[in-house]
């Protein structure tokens, strides 16, 4: 999200089509540029700003740096003056975004306690075999809400009340999931249902067991999964360079809202996931 904001803001400081996000996102203020920026190649600057912020958000920072340096070398060889001016303009934007990014409360949530699984309540979530993974991001609802007043502004409809009574809505939905699951398993891995499920699946970490051997298959995160779908749509409609960053920004913000609301609901009343019971 943050790299895209840097690119979007770089492109749209003086746009008559797209509005700056300054004043629209919490604590995000107008960027102050030095004088002397004229005829800047803003598309080039947008890509530089994107890469500069991106390297702050990955574990393998050196890979982004190496990739960026290879591109910078190519761009600079074509027109040094255009490149250097675009880079200076871009770094003004990226510095502003990085400063704002570091105030979103993410770092603070890294030190907060893990989800407490010590409970005799059968409706509470608990780790399940074979991986016994910990609860993922129990404090995500404390991250800056960007454009919402808080993570609880739009409260989703709560799930059915936990109950193993066969007449309850929870139990009926549980059996529905079980029945569909078993039907797909019987059709095998080559079925159309499996192909559809794998396309829409956004689980970034899947535990795989082979006897006593256990390993993980890692994929893109849920957010990146939907960004990939957005990319497909942009290609289909042949979106403009500026339009792509605009669409991606909307998707990023919407996804952030969804994740915040989802975690907020879980934090209020954590239910047993139906899949854990099957």
C-alpha positions as CSV (number, residue, x, y, z in Angstrom):
1,X,0.0,0.0,0.0
2,X,2.6,2.5,1.0
3,X,4.8,2.2,-2.1
4,X,1.7,2.7,-4.2
5,X,0.8,5.8,-2.2
6,X,4.2,7.2,-2.9
7,X,3.9,6.5,-6.6
8,X,0.3,7.9,-6.7
9,X,1.2,11.1,-5.0
10,X,4.2,11.6,-7.2
11,X,2.0,11.3,-10.3
12,X,-0.8,13.5,-9.0
13,X,0.6,16.6,-7.3
14,X,-0.7,18.7,-10.1
15,X,-3.2,16.4,-11.8
16,X,-6.6,17.7,-12.9
17,X,-8.0,14.1,-13.0
18,X,-6.8,12.5,-9.8
19,X,-6.8,14.1,-6.4
20,X,-4.0,13.9,-3.9
21,X,-4.6,11.8,-0.8
22,X,-3.4,14.6,1.5
23,X,-6.3,15.5,3.8
24,X,-8.2,12.3,2.8
25,X,-6.1,9.8,4.8
26,X,-5.5,10.3,8.5
27,X,-2.4,12.4,9.3
28,X,-1.3,12.5,5.7
29,X,-0.4,16.0,4.8
30,X,0.5,17.8,1.6
31,X,4.0,17.2,0.4
32,X,6.3,20.2,0.4
33,X,8.6,20.3,-2.7
34,X,11.7,22.5,-3.1
35,X,11.6,25.1,-5.9
36,X,13.2,24.3,-9.3
37,X,11.2,21.2,-10.3
38,X,10.1,21.9,-13.8
39,X,9.2,19.4,-16.6
40,X,9.9,16.4,-14.3
41,X,9.3,13.0,-15.8
42,X,6.7,12.1,-13.2
43,X,6.1,8.6,-14.5
44,X,9.8,7.8,-14.0
45,X,9.7,9.6,-10.6
46,X,6.7,7.5,-9.6
47,X,8.5,4.2,-10.2
48,X,11.6,5.5,-8.3
49,X,9.4,6.6,-5.3
50,X,7.6,3.2,-5.3
51,X,10.9,1.3,-5.1
52,X,12.3,3.6,-2.4
53,X,9.4,2.9,-0.1
54,X,9.2,-0.7,-1.0
55,X,12.6,-1.5,0.2
56,X,11.5,-0.4,3.7
57,X,8.8,-3.0,3.9
58,X,10.5,-6.3,2.9
59,X,12.8,-8.7,4.7
60,X,15.1,-9.0,1.7
61,X,15.8,-5.3,1.4
62,X,19.0,-6.0,-0.6
63,X,16.9,-7.6,-3.4
64,X,14.8,-4.5,-3.9
65,X,17.9,-2.3,-3.7
66,X,19.7,-4.5,-6.3
67,X,16.7,-4.5,-8.6
68,X,16.3,-0.7,-8.3
69,X,20.0,0.0,-8.9
70,X,19.8,-2.1,-12.1
71,X,16.9,0.0,-13.4
72,X,18.5,3.3,-12.3
73,X,21.6,2.4,-14.3
74,X,19.5,1.8,-17.4
75,X,17.5,5.0,-16.9
76,X,20.5,7.2,-16.1
77,X,22.3,6.0,-19.2
78,X,19.5,7.2,-21.5
79,X,19.3,10.7,-20.1
80,X,21.3,11.5,-16.9
81,X,19.7,15.0,-16.3
82,X,16.1,13.7,-16.6
83,X,16.8,10.7,-14.4
84,X,18.5,12.8,-11.6
85,X,15.7,15.4,-11.5
86,X,13.1,12.6,-11.4
87,X,15.0,10.8,-8.7
88,X,15.3,14.0,-6.6
89,X,11.5,14.7,-7.0
90,X,10.7,11.0,-6.2
91,X,12.8,10.9,-3.0
92,X,11.0,14.0,-1.7
93,X,7.7,12.0,-2.0
94,X,9.1,8.8,-0.6
95,X,10.7,10.5,2.4
96,X,7.3,12.1,3.2
97,X,5.4,8.8,2.9
98,X,8.0,6.8,4.9
99,X,7.8,9.3,7.8
100,X,4.0,9.0,7.7
101,X,4.1,5.2,7.4
102,X,6.3,4.8,10.5
103,X,3.5,6.4,12.6
104,X,0.8,3.8,11.8
105,X,1.3,1.8,15.0
106,X,2.4,-1.3,13.2
107,X,5.8,-1.4,15.0
108,X,4.1,-1.0,18.4
109,X,1.8,-4.0,17.7
110,X,4.9,-6.2,17.2
111,X,5.6,-6.0,21.0
112,X,2.0,-6.7,22.1
113,X,1.1,-10.0,23.8
114,X,0.0,-13.0,21.8
115,X,-3.6,-14.3,21.7
116,X,-4.5,-16.1,24.9
117,X,-5.6,-19.7,24.1
118,X,-6.0,-20.7,27.8
119,X,-9.8,-21.1,28.0
120,X,-12.3,-23.9,28.7
121,X,-14.9,-22.2,26.5
122,X,-15.5,-24.6,23.5
123,X,-16.4,-21.6,21.3
124,X,-12.9,-20.1,21.6
125,X,-10.4,-20.5,18.8
126,X,-7.4,-22.7,19.5
127,X,-4.5,-24.0,17.5
128,X,-5.2,-27.2,15.5
129,X,-3.0,-30.0,14.2
130,X,-0.8,-30.6,12.3
131,X,0.9,-27.2,12.4
132,X,-0.6,-25.8,15.7
133,X,0.0,-22.3,14.3
134,X,-0.5,-19.2,16.5
135,X,-3.3,-16.8,16.0
136,X,-2.4,-14.4,13.2
137,X,-2.2,-10.7,14.0
138,X,-4.6,-10.5,17.0
139,X,-3.8,-6.7,17.3
140,X,-4.2,-5.7,13.7
141,X,-7.3,-3.7,14.6
142,X,-5.0,-1.3,16.4
143,X,-3.3,-0.2,13.2
144,X,-4.1,3.2,11.8
145,X,-7.5,3.1,10.1
146,X,-6.5,5.4,7.3
147,X,-9.9,6.8,6.3
148,X,-12.2,5.2,8.9
149,X,-12.6,6.8,12.4
150,X,-11.6,3.4,13.8
151,X,-11.6,-0.3,13.1
152,X,-15.1,-0.6,14.6
153,X,-16.8,2.1,12.4
154,X,-18.6,-0.5,10.2
155,X,-19.3,-3.5,12.3
156,X,-19.9,-6.7,10.3
157,X,-22.9,-9.0,11.1
158,X,-21.6,-11.4,13.7
159,X,-21.4,-15.2,12.8
160,X,-24.0,-17.6,14.1
161,X,-23.8,-18.4,17.8
162,X,-21.5,-21.4,18.5
163,X,-23.6,-24.4,19.2
164,X,-23.3,-28.2,18.6
165,X,-27.0,-28.5,18.8
166,X,-28.0,-30.2,15.5
167,X,-31.0,-27.7,15.2
168,X,-28.8,-24.6,15.5
169,X,-27.8,-22.5,12.5
170,X,-24.1,-22.9,13.4
171,X,-24.3,-26.7,13.3
172,X,-26.2,-26.6,10.0
173,X,-23.6,-24.4,8.4
174,X,-20.9,-26.6,9.8
175,X,-22.4,-29.7,8.1
176,X,-22.9,-27.7,4.9
177,X,-19.1,-27.0,4.8
178,X,-18.3,-30.5,5.6
179,X,-20.5,-32.0,2.9
180,X,-19.1,-29.7,0.2
181,X,-15.6,-30.4,1.4
182,X,-16.0,-34.1,1.2
183,X,-17.7,-33.9,-2.2
184,X,-14.8,-32.0,-3.7
185,X,-12.3,-34.4,-2.1
186,X,-14.0,-37.4,-3.8
187,X,-13.7,-35.7,-7.2
188,X,-9.9,-35.5,-6.8
189,X,-7.2,-32.9,-7.3
190,X,-7.9,-32.6,-11.0
191,X,-11.5,-31.4,-10.6
192,X,-12.8,-28.1,-11.7
193,X,-13.7,-27.3,-8.1
194,X,-10.1,-27.7,-7.0
195,X,-8.9,-25.5,-9.8
196,X,-11.4,-22.8,-8.8
197,X,-10.6,-23.1,-5.1
198,X,-6.8,-22.8,-5.8
199,X,-7.3,-19.7,-7.9
200,X,-9.3,-17.9,-5.2
201,X,-7.4,-19.4,-2.3
202,X,-5.4,-16.6,-0.4
203,X,-3.8,-18.6,2.3
204,X,-0.1,-17.6,2.2
205,X,1.1,-20.4,4.4
206,X,-0.1,-24.0,3.9
207,X,1.3,-26.8,6.2
208,X,1.9,-30.1,4.3
209,X,2.5,-33.4,6.0
210,X,4.1,-36.5,4.5
211,X,4.4,-39.1,7.2
212,X,6.8,-37.6,9.8
213,X,8.0,-35.0,7.3
214,X,6.3,-31.5,7.5
215,X,6.9,-28.5,5.4
216,X,5.1,-25.3,4.3
217,X,4.1,-24.1,0.9
218,X,4.3,-20.4,0.8
219,X,2.3,-18.2,-1.5
220,X,1.4,-14.5,-1.9
221,X,-0.6,-12.9,1.0
222,X,-4.4,-12.4,0.8
223,X,-3.8,-8.7,0.0
224,X,-1.4,-9.5,-2.8
225,X,-3.9,-12.1,-4.1
226,X,-6.5,-9.5,-4.7
227,X,-4.0,-7.1,-6.2
228,X,-3.1,-9.8,-8.7
229,X,-6.8,-10.0,-9.7
230,X,-6.8,-6.2,-10.0
231,X,-3.8,-6.4,-12.3
232,X,-5.7,-8.9,-14.6
233,X,-8.6,-6.4,-14.7
234,X,-6.4,-3.4,-15.6
235,X,-4.8,-5.4,-18.4
236,X,-8.2,-6.4,-19.8
237,X,-9.4,-2.7,-20.0
238,X,-6.0,-1.4,-21.0
239,X,-5.8,1.1,-18.2
240,X,-3.5,4.1,-18.4
241,X,-0.3,4.3,-16.4
242,X,-1.9,6.8,-14.0
243,X,-5.2,4.9,-13.9
244,X,-3.4,1.7,-12.8
245,X,-2.0,3.4,-9.7
246,X,-5.3,5.0,-9.0
247,X,-7.2,1.7,-9.2
248,X,-4.6,-0.1,-7.1
249,X,-4.7,2.6,-4.4
250,X,-8.5,2.2,-4.1
251,X,-8.1,-1.6,-3.8
252,X,-5.3,-1.2,-1.2
253,X,-7.5,1.1,0.9
254,X,-10.6,-1.1,0.6
255,X,-8.5,-4.2,1.6
256,X,-7.2,-2.4,4.6
257,X,-10.7,-1.6,5.7
258,X,-11.7,-5.2,5.3
259,X,-8.8,-6.6,7.3
260,X,-9.3,-4.1,10.1
261,X,-13.0,-4.9,10.4
262,X,-12.3,-8.6,10.2
263,X,-9.8,-8.5,13.0
264,X,-12.0,-6.2,15.0
265,X,-14.9,-8.7,14.9
266,X,-12.5,-11.5,15.9
267,X,-11.2,-9.5,18.8
268,X,-14.7,-8.9,20.2
269,X,-15.9,-12.5,20.2
270,X,-13.7,-15.2,18.8
271,X,-15.6,-18.2,17.5
272,X,-14.4,-21.6,16.6
273,X,-13.7,-21.7,12.9
274,X,-15.8,-24.4,11.2
275,X,-12.8,-25.8,9.5
276,X,-11.2,-26.5,12.9
277,X,-14.1,-28.8,13.8
278,X,-14.0,-30.9,10.6
